[in-house]
Amino acid sequence: MDFTYLIVILALVTMLAVIVFALVSKAKVENRLADEDSPKSTLAADKASDGKPVDV
């Protein structure tokens, strides 16, 4: 196997990993947006900006 094939395979695996990570993150965000009981962000207009952040 040539060195070029190794680089191409590593690049494709990395791109696949990034795409899977993005799809999982997108699904989590969409589920949170659909949930009425999820805590609001401190950037929301009806939440205090000095409150505890949701992600922490």
Secondary structure, DSSP 8 states (H G I E B T S, - for coil): --HHHHHHHHHHHHHHHHHHHHHHHHHHHHHHHH-TTS---TTSTTS-TTS--TT-
